Amino acid sequence: MGGAGRWWKWPARALVAALGVVLAMQAWYLGWIVYWRWHDPAPTAFMKLDLERSAGHRRVQQRQWVDYARISPELKRAVVASEDANFTRHDGVDWTAMHQAWEDNARRGRNARGGSTISQQLAKNLFLSPRRSYVRKAQELAIAFMIEAVWNKRRILEVYLNVVEWGDGVFGAEAAARHYYGLPAASLGPGESARLAAMLPSPRYFDRHRDVPYLEQRAQAILVYQPETAIP
């Protein structure tokens, strides 16, 4: 009996140890999120991945932080309209959009839509990787809730627009505006903003294929909703 009792202790200890690791990881994420409430995050996980991907190509990463006030309101509206129309109303997860994406993917038999909010995309960009798995998605959701709890919507959108990937080695609104239009982010107009927002699902592809018809069609669709889109 004594030997059998000791055997049952090992799974319990392993479970406690695993739970401790998970909690320590969440505390690590939360610590950075609290710190980044007042400090600008860089480099992000996606920026590091880009540097690894471009190793040996002598490519310089383009990124320059700009404050929220120095980003065109048109770009803010275009990105929210395109990526997360309910951004100002949800708590980090748009359950309706996720359910619709699940149904669309099931109908098509492939993952065509993700249903991720800007907060979820920011969580992924800051800490995680593009690889898809249920574990990574669960972690993305947890980080998104932390971000929403610690930052206000203005800070979330400011950080997102400064770190999101917008092309090969191009990160953030300022670098994107200068890379594609030779303008500062503050000077972007409605059409330029809509086109940049349309690129976000596949920025490196559209950086290399700027004349594909879909890009212009998507930009025109975003332009319709842009004026009435709420931003923080």
C-alpha positions as CSV (number, residue, x, y, z in Angstrom):
1,M,0.0,0.0,0.0
2,G,2.8,2.4,0.9
3,G,4.4,1.9,-2.5
4,A,1.1,2.4,-4.3
5,G,0.5,5.6,-2.3
6,R,3.8,7.0,-3.3
7,W,3.2,6.2,-7.0
8,W,0.0,8.3,-7.0
9,K,1.9,11.3,-5.6
10,W,4.0,11.6,-8.8
11,P,1.1,12.6,-11.2
12,A,-0.1,15.1,-8.6
13,R,3.3,16.6,-8.2
14,A,3.8,16.8,-12.0
15,L,0.4,18.6,-12.2
16,V,1.3,21.1,-9.6
17,A,4.7,21.7,-11.2
18,A,3.0,22.2,-14.6
19,L,0.4,24.6,-13.1
20,G,3.2,26.5,-11.4
21,V,5.0,26.9,-14.8
22,V,1.8,28.1,-16.5
23,L,1.1,30.7,-13.7
24,A,4.7,31.9,-13.8
25,M,4.5,32.4,-17.5
26,Q,1.2,34.4,-17.1
27,A,2.9,36.5,-14.5
28,W,5.8,37.2,-16.9
29,Y,3.4,38.3,-19.6
30,L,1.4,40.5,-17.2
31,G,4.7,42.1,-15.9
32,W,5.6,43.2,-19.4
33,I,2.1,44.4,-20.1
34,V,2.1,46.6,-17.0
35,Y,5.6,48.0,-17.9
36,W,4.5,48.7,-21.5
37,R,1.6,50.8,-20.2
38,W,4.1,53.6,-19.9
39,H,7.0,52.4,-22.1
40,D,7.1,51.6,-25.8
41,P,7.5,47.9,-26.6
42,A,10.3,46.9,-29.0
43,P,11.4,44.6,-30.3
44,T,8.3,42.4,-30.4
45,A,8.1,38.7,-31.0
46,F,7.2,39.3,-34.7
47,M,10.1,41.7,-35.1
48,K,12.5,39.2,-33.8
49,L,11.0,36.5,-36.1
50,D,11.5,38.9,-39.0
51,L,15.1,39.4,-38.1
52,E,15.7,35.6,-38.0
53,R,13.9,35.2,-41.3
54,S,16.0,37.9,-43.0
55,A,19.4,36.8,-41.5
56,G,22.1,37.0,-44.2
57,H,20.1,39.2,-46.5
58,R,21.5,42.5,-45.1
59,R,18.1,44.0,-44.9
60,V,17.5,46.8,-42.3
61,Q,14.2,46.6,-40.4
62,Q,12.1,49.7,-40.9
63,R,10.3,50.9,-37.7
64,Q,9.9,54.2,-36.0
65,W,7.6,54.9,-33.0
66,V,5.2,57.8,-33.2
67,D,2.7,58.9,-30.6
68,Y,-1.0,58.4,-31.0
69,A,-1.5,62.1,-32.0
70,R,1.0,61.8,-34.8
71,I,-1.0,59.0,-36.6
72,S,-3.6,60.1,-39.0
73,P,-7.2,59.6,-37.7
74,E,-8.0,58.3,-41.2
75,L,-5.6,55.4,-40.7
76,K,-7.0,54.7,-37.2
77,R,-10.5,54.5,-38.6
78,A,-9.5,52.5,-41.6
79,V,-7.7,49.9,-39.5
80,V,-10.5,49.6,-37.0
81,A,-13.1,49.3,-39.8
82,S,-11.1,46.6,-41.5
83,E,-9.7,44.6,-38.6
84,D,-12.1,45.1,-35.6
85,A,-15.3,47.1,-36.1
86,N,-16.4,46.5,-32.5
87,F,-13.0,47.5,-31.1
88,T,-14.3,50.3,-28.8
89,R,-17.2,48.1,-27.5
90,H,-15.7,44.7,-26.6
91,D,-13.5,43.5,-23.7
92,G,-10.7,42.0,-25.9
93,V,-12.7,39.3,-27.6
94,D,-15.5,39.7,-30.1
95,W,-17.4,36.5,-29.5
96,T,-19.9,37.2,-32.3
97,A,-17.1,37.6,-34.8
98,M,-15.3,34.5,-33.6
99,H,-18.5,32.5,-33.9
100,Q,-19.1,33.8,-37.4
101,A,-15.5,33.0,-38.4
102,W,-15.9,29.5,-37.0
103,E,-19.1,28.9,-39.1
104,D,-17.4,30.3,-42.2
105,N,-14.4,28.2,-41.8
106,A,-16.5,25.1,-41.2
107,R,-18.5,25.8,-44.3
108,R,-15.4,26.3,-46.5
109,G,-13.5,23.5,-44.9
110,R,-10.4,25.6,-44.2
111,N,-9.3,28.4,-41.9
112,A,-10.1,31.4,-44.1
113,R,-11.1,33.7,-41.2
114,G,-9.7,34.1,-37.7
115,G,-12.2,36.5,-36.0
116,S,-9.4,38.0,-33.9
117,T,-9.8,41.4,-32.4
118,I,-7.1,44.1,-32.5
119,S,-6.3,43.2,-28.9
120,Q,-5.8,39.5,-29.8
121,Q,-3.7,40.4,-32.8
122,L,-1.6,42.7,-30.6
123,A,-1.1,39.9,-28.0
124,K,0.1,37.6,-30.8
125,N,2.5,40.3,-32.3
126,L,4.0,41.2,-28.9
127,F,4.6,37.7,-27.5
128,L,3.7,34.8,-29.7
129,S,4.1,33.5,-33.2
130,P,2.1,33.1,-36.4
131,R,1.8,29.4,-35.9
132,R,-1.7,28.2,-35.3
133,S,-2.7,25.8,-32.5
134,Y,-5.4,25.6,-29.9
135,V,-2.8,26.2,-27.1
136,R,-1.4,29.3,-28.8
137,K,-5.0,30.6,-29.3
138,A,-5.8,30.1,-25.7
139,Q,-2.7,32.0,-24.7
140,E,-3.5,34.7,-27.1
141,L,-7.0,35.1,-25.5
142,A,-5.4,35.2,-22.0
143,I,-2.9,37.9,-23.0
144,A,-5.7,39.9,-24.8
145,F,-7.7,40.0,-21.6
146,M,-4.6,41.2,-19.6
147,I,-4.0,43.9,-22.1
148,E,-7.6,45.1,-21.9
149,A,-7.5,45.1,-18.1
150,V,-4.3,47.2,-17.9
151,W,-4.4,49.5,-20.9
152,N,-7.2,51.7,-22.2
153,K,-8.4,51.5,-25.8
154,R,-6.3,54.5,-26.9
155,R,-3.1,52.8,-25.7
156,I,-4.0,49.5,-27.3
157,L,-4.6,51.1,-30.7
158,E,-1.4,53.2,-30.3
159,V,0.8,50.2,-29.6
160,Y,-0.9,48.1,-32.3
161,L,-0.4,50.8,-35.0
162,N,3.2,51.1,-34.0
163,V,4.2,47.4,-34.0
164,V,2.0,45.7,-36.6
165,E,3.8,44.2,-39.6
166,W,3.1,46.1,-42.8
167,G,5.5,44.5,-45.3
168,D,8.9,42.9,-45.6
169,G,10.8,44.3,-42.6
170,V,8.2,47.2,-42.3
171,F,6.7,47.6,-38.9
172,G,4.3,50.3,-37.7
173,A,2.3,53.1,-39.2
174,E,5.2,55.6,-39.6
175,A,7.4,53.1,-41.4
176,A,4.5,51.9,-43.6
177,A,3.5,55.5,-44.6
178,R,7.1,56.3,-45.6
179,H,7.7,53.0,-47.3
180,Y,4.6,53.1,-49.5
181,Y,3.9,56.8,-49.9
182,G,6.9,58.8,-48.8
183,L,4.7,60.5,-46.2
184,P,4.7,60.7,-42.4
185,A,1.9,58.7,-40.8
186,A,0.2,62.0,-39.7
187,S,-0.3,63.0,-43.3
188,L,-2.1,59.9,-44.7
189,G,-5.4,60.6,-46.3
190,P,-8.5,58.4,-46.5
191,G,-7.6,56.5,-49.7
192,E,-4.0,55.8,-48.6
193,S,-5.2,54.8,-45.2
194,A,-7.8,52.4,-46.6
195,R,-5.2,50.8,-48.8
196,L,-2.8,50.3,-45.9
197,A,-5.5,48.7,-43.8
198,A,-6.4,46.4,-46.7
199,M,-2.9,45.1,-46.7
200,L,-2.8,43.9,-43.0
201,P,-4.0,40.3,-43.4
202,S,-1.0,39.5,-45.7
203,P,1.4,42.5,-45.5
204,R,4.5,40.8,-46.9
205,Y,2.5,39.3,-49.8
206,F,0.9,42.7,-50.7
207,D,4.3,44.4,-50.3
208,R,5.5,42.3,-53.3
209,H,2.1,42.4,-55.2
210,R,0.9,45.9,-54.8
211,D,-1.2,45.9,-58.0
212,V,-3.5,42.9,-57.4
213,P,-7.1,43.8,-58.0
214,Y,-8.2,42.5,-54.6
215,L,-6.2,45.2,-52.8
216,E,-8.0,48.0,-54.5
217,Q,-11.4,46.3,-54.1
218,R,-10.8,45.8,-50.4
219,A,-9.6,49.4,-49.9
220,Q,-12.8,50.7,-51.6
221,A,-14.9,48.6,-49.3
222,I,-13.1,49.9,-46.2
223,L,-13.6,53.5,-47.5
224,V,-17.4,53.0,-47.3
225,Y,-17.3,52.3,-43.5
226,Q,-14.3,54.6,-42.6
227,P,-16.2,57.9,-41.9
228,E,-18.6,56.3,-39.4
229,T,-16.1,54.1,-37.6
230,A,-15.5,55.0,-33.9
231,I,-12.0,55.3,-32.6
232,P,-10.7,56.1,-29.1
